[in-house]
Amino acid sequence: MIARIAVWEPMPDDDRQWVIDAAKTVPGVLDAYHLLDPATGNGLSIAFFEDESDPAVVKAAIAQRAEEIGWNNVPRPAPKSETIYRVVRKG
């Protein structure tokens, strides 16, 4: 399993369900979560993929959906960082 974690400072404040829905259209995407620190507005985006999944394909699906809904028509924050991890243990 692979995990992608993006750090947002701040997390976009729109309804981000469209991102998760777009990601889950890609085979091999297991689940995705958005976490928000209400005190700071910062957040994390965490997604889990099967080993053979390509996170770049997921990013492309999200980018396509963003274009379709006009999300990029106004300035938005970008993630401060993105890191891909291999999951070595699961509970």
Accessible surface in RSA format (square Angstrom, percent):
REM  Atomic radii and reference values for relative SASA: ProtOr
REM  Chains: A
REM  Algorithm: Lee & Richards
REM  Probe-radius: 1.40
REM  Slices: 20
REM RES _ NUM      All-atoms   Total-Side   Main-Chain    Non-polar    All polar
REM                ABS   REL    ABS   REL    ABS   REL    ABS   REL    ABS   REL
RES MET A   1    54.46  28.2  35.70  23.6  18.76  44.7  30.46  25.9  24.00  31.8
RES ILE A   2    14.26   8.1  14.26  10.6   0.00   0.0  14.26  10.3   0.00   0.0
RES ALA A   3     6.67   6.1   6.67  10.3   0.00   0.0   6.67   9.4   0.00   0.0
RES ARG A   4    30.90  13.0  30.90  15.8   0.00   0.0   7.19   9.8  23.71  14.4
RES ILE A   5    47.90  27.3  46.64  34.7   1.26   3.0  46.64  33.6   1.26   3.4
RES ALA A   6     0.00   0.0   0.00   0.0   0.00   0.0   0.00   0.0   0.00   0.0
RES VAL A   7    42.31  27.8  42.31  38.3   0.00   0.0  42.31  36.8   0.00   0.0
RES TRP A   8    17.16   6.9  17.16   8.3   0.00   0.0  16.68   8.9   0.48   0.8
RES GLU A   9    87.32  50.1  58.03  43.9  29.29  69.7  14.74  28.5  72.58  59.3
RES PRO A  10    70.43  51.3  70.31  64.1   0.13   0.5  70.31  58.0   0.13   0.8
RES MET A  11    15.91   8.2   8.06   5.3   7.85  18.7   7.80   6.6   8.11  10.7
RES PRO A  12     8.72   6.4   0.97   0.9   7.75  28.2   4.47   3.7   4.25  26.4
RES ASP A  13   144.54 101.2 107.14 106.6  37.40  88.4  45.84 107.9  98.71  98.4
RES ASP A  14    40.08  28.1  22.78  22.7  17.30  40.9  29.93  70.5  10.15  10.1
RES ASP A  15   114.52  80.2  94.05  93.6  20.47  48.4  46.70 109.9  67.83  67.6
RES ARG A  16    25.24  10.6  21.86  11.1   3.39   8.1  11.89  16.3  13.35   8.1
RES GLN A  17    88.86  49.7  86.33  63.1   2.53   6.0  38.53  82.0  50.33  38.2
RES TRP A  18    32.55  13.1  26.15  12.7   6.39  15.0  29.41  15.7   3.13   5.1
RES VAL A  19    12.80   8.4  12.80  11.6   0.00   0.0  12.80  11.1   0.00   0.0
RES ILE A  20    23.66  13.5  23.38  17.4   0.28   0.7  23.66  17.0   0.00   0.0
RES ASP A  21    77.15  54.0  70.16  69.8   6.99  16.5  29.63  69.7  47.52  47.4
RES ALA A  22     7.64   7.0   2.19   3.4   5.46  12.4   7.09  10.0   0.55   1.5
RES ALA A  23     2.98   2.7   2.98   4.6   0.00   0.0   2.98   4.2   0.00   0.0
RES LYS A  24   100.38  49.0  76.00  46.6  24.39  58.1  37.95  34.2  62.43  66.5
RES THR A  25   103.68  73.7  71.53  72.5  32.15  76.6  70.23  94.3  33.44  50.6
RES VAL A  26    17.59  11.6  14.45  13.1   3.14   7.6  15.70  13.6   1.89   5.1
RES PRO A  27   121.76  88.7 100.35  91.5  21.41  77.8 113.01  93.3   8.75  54.4
RES GLY A  28    17.49  21.6   0.00   N/A  17.49  21.6   5.21  14.3  12.28  27.5
RES VAL A  29    17.45  11.5   0.00   0.0  17.45  42.0   0.00   0.0  17.45  47.3
RES LEU A  30    73.30  40.8  53.40  38.2  19.90  50.0  55.92  39.3  17.38  46.8
RES ASP A  31    49.52  34.7  49.52  49.3   0.00   0.0   9.04  21.3  40.48  40.4
RES ALA A  32    12.16  11.2   5.99   9.2   6.18  14.0   5.99   8.4   6.18  16.4
RES TYR A  33   110.29  51.5 107.86  61.4   2.43   6.3  78.07  58.7  32.22  39.7
RES HIS A  34    53.15  29.0  22.17  15.4  30.98  79.3  17.13  17.7  36.03  41.9
RES LEU A  35    78.94  44.0  74.18  53.1   4.76  12.0  78.91  55.4   0.03   0.1
RES LEU A  36   108.55  60.5  80.68  57.7  27.87  70.1  82.45  57.9  26.10  70.2
RES ASP A  37    64.36  45.1  57.24  57.0   7.11  16.8  25.14  59.2  39.21  39.1
RES PRO A  38   123.97  90.4  93.59  85.3  30.38 110.4  97.35  80.4  26.63 165.5
RES ALA A  39    97.19  89.4  52.94  81.7  44.26 100.7  64.21  90.4  32.98  87.4
RES THR A  40    80.84  57.5  50.16  50.9  30.68  73.1  57.84  77.7  23.00  34.8
RES GLY A  41    24.93  30.7   0.00   N/A  24.93  30.7  23.45  64.3   1.49   3.3
RES ASN A  42    48.70  33.6  48.33  46.7   0.37   0.9  13.12  31.6  35.58  34.4
RES GLY A  43     8.05   9.9   0.00   N/A   8.05   9.9   6.44  17.7   1.60   3.6
RES LEU A  44    61.61  34.3  61.61  44.1   0.00   0.0  61.61  43.3   0.00   0.0
RES SER A  45    11.59   9.8  11.59  15.5   0.00   0.0   2.24   4.8   9.35  13.1
RES ILE A  46    28.43  16.2  28.27  21.1   0.16   0.4  28.27  20.4   0.16   0.4
RES ALA A  47     7.02   6.5   7.02  10.8   0.00   0.0   7.02   9.9   0.00   0.0
RES PHE A  48    57.75  28.9  57.75  35.8   0.00   0.0  57.75  35.0   0.00   0.0
RES PHE A  49     0.33   0.2   0.33   0.2   0.00   0.0   0.33   0.2   0.00   0.0
RES GLU A  50    70.36  40.4  67.37  51.0   2.99   7.1  20.40  39.5  49.96  40.8
RES ASP A  51    77.72  54.4  62.41  62.1  15.31  36.2  23.21  54.6  54.51  54.4
RES GLU A  52   140.04  80.4 105.07  79.5  34.97  83.3  74.50 144.1  65.54  53.5
RES SER A  53    14.97  12.7   1.09   1.5  13.88  32.0   7.71  16.4   7.26  10.2
RES ASP A  54    73.67  51.6  66.67  66.4   7.01  16.6  24.48  57.6  49.19  49.1
RES PRO A  55    24.67  18.0  24.24  22.1   0.43   1.5  24.31  20.1   0.36   2.3
RES ALA A  56    62.43  57.4  53.26  82.2   9.17  20.9  55.12  77.6   7.31  19.4
RES VAL A  57    76.90  50.6  73.65  66.7   3.24   7.8  76.17  66.2   0.73   2.0
RES VAL A  58     5.19   3.4   5.19   4.7   0.00   0.0   5.19   4.5   0.00   0.0
RES LYS A  59   102.14  49.8  97.29  59.7   4.84  11.5  60.81  54.7  41.32  44.0
RES ALA A  60    60.69  55.8  49.53  76.4  11.15  25.4  56.51  79.6   4.18  11.1
RES ALA A  61    23.10  21.2  14.02  21.6   9.08  20.7  19.25  27.1   3.85  10.2
RES ILE A  62    40.27  22.9  40.27  30.0   0.00   0.0  40.27  29.0   0.00   0.0
RES ALA A  63    57.67  53.0  49.36  76.2   8.31  18.9  54.45  76.7   3.22   8.5
RES GLN A  64   115.30  64.5 108.21  79.1   7.09  16.9  35.42  75.4  79.88  60.6
RES ARG A  65    95.46  40.1  94.77  48.3   0.69   1.6  20.27  27.7  75.19  45.6
RES ALA A  66     4.95   4.6   4.95   7.6   0.00   0.0   4.95   7.0   0.00   0.0
RES GLU A  67   126.82  72.8 113.86  86.1  12.97  30.9  45.93  88.8  80.89  66.0
RES GLU A  68   105.51  60.6  65.61  49.6  39.89  95.0  42.38  82.0  63.13  51.5
RES ILE A  69    70.73  40.3  35.09  26.1  35.65  85.9  43.53  31.3  27.21  73.8
RES GLY A  70    21.36  26.3   0.00   N/A  21.36  26.3  12.35  33.9   9.02  20.2
RES TRP A  71    32.08  12.9  29.04  14.1   3.04   7.1  32.08  17.1   0.00   0.0
RES ASN A  72    86.50  59.7  62.15  60.1  24.36  58.7  26.96  64.9  59.55  57.6
RES ASN A  73   125.07  86.2  90.31  87.3  34.76  83.7  29.03  69.9  96.04  92.8
RES VAL A  74    76.47  50.3  72.49  65.6   3.98   9.6  74.27  64.5   2.20   6.0
RES PRO A  75   137.51 100.2 107.13  97.7  30.39 110.5 119.34  98.5  18.18 113.0
RES ARG A  76    84.49  35.5  52.47  26.7  32.02  76.2  11.79  16.1  72.70  44.1
RES PRO A  77    50.11  36.5  35.05  31.9  15.07  54.8  46.67  38.5   3.45  21.4
RES ALA A  78    76.00  69.9  57.13  88.2  18.87  42.9  59.68  84.0  16.33  43.3
RES PRO A  79    40.57  29.6  22.61  20.6  17.95  65.3  22.61  18.7  17.95 111.6
RES LYS A  80   145.14  70.8 110.71  67.9  34.43  82.0  74.79  67.3  70.35  74.9
RES SER A  81    50.85  43.0  42.65  56.9   8.19  18.9  39.72  84.6  11.12  15.6
RES GLU A  82    73.31  42.1  41.95  31.7  31.37  74.7  17.95  34.7  55.37  45.2
RES THR A  83    57.87  41.2  54.27  55.0   3.61   8.6  35.25  47.3  22.62  34.2
RES ILE A  84    89.11  50.7  64.59  48.1  24.52  59.1  64.59  46.5  24.52  66.5
RES TYR A  85   111.43  52.0 106.90  60.8   4.53  11.8  74.54  56.0  36.89  45.5
RES ARG A  86   146.24  61.4 123.94  63.2  22.31  53.1  60.69  82.9  85.55  51.9
RES VAL A  87    39.95  26.3  21.46  19.4  18.49  44.5  26.36  22.9  13.59  36.9
RES VAL A  88   112.06  73.7  79.57  72.0  32.49  78.3  86.64  75.3  25.42  68.9
RES ARG A  89   199.38  83.7 175.00  89.2  24.38  58.0  81.56 111.5 117.82  71.4
RES LYS A  90   163.82  79.9 122.16  75.0  41.66  99.2  82.30  74.1  81.52  86.8
RES GLY A  91   116.65 143.9   0.00   N/A 116.65 143.9  76.71 210.5  39.94  89.5
END  Absolute sums over single chains surface
CHAIN  1 A     5829.7       4529.3       1300.4       3445.1       2384.6
END  Absolute sums over all chains
TOTAL          5829.7       4529.3       1300.4       3445.1       2384.6
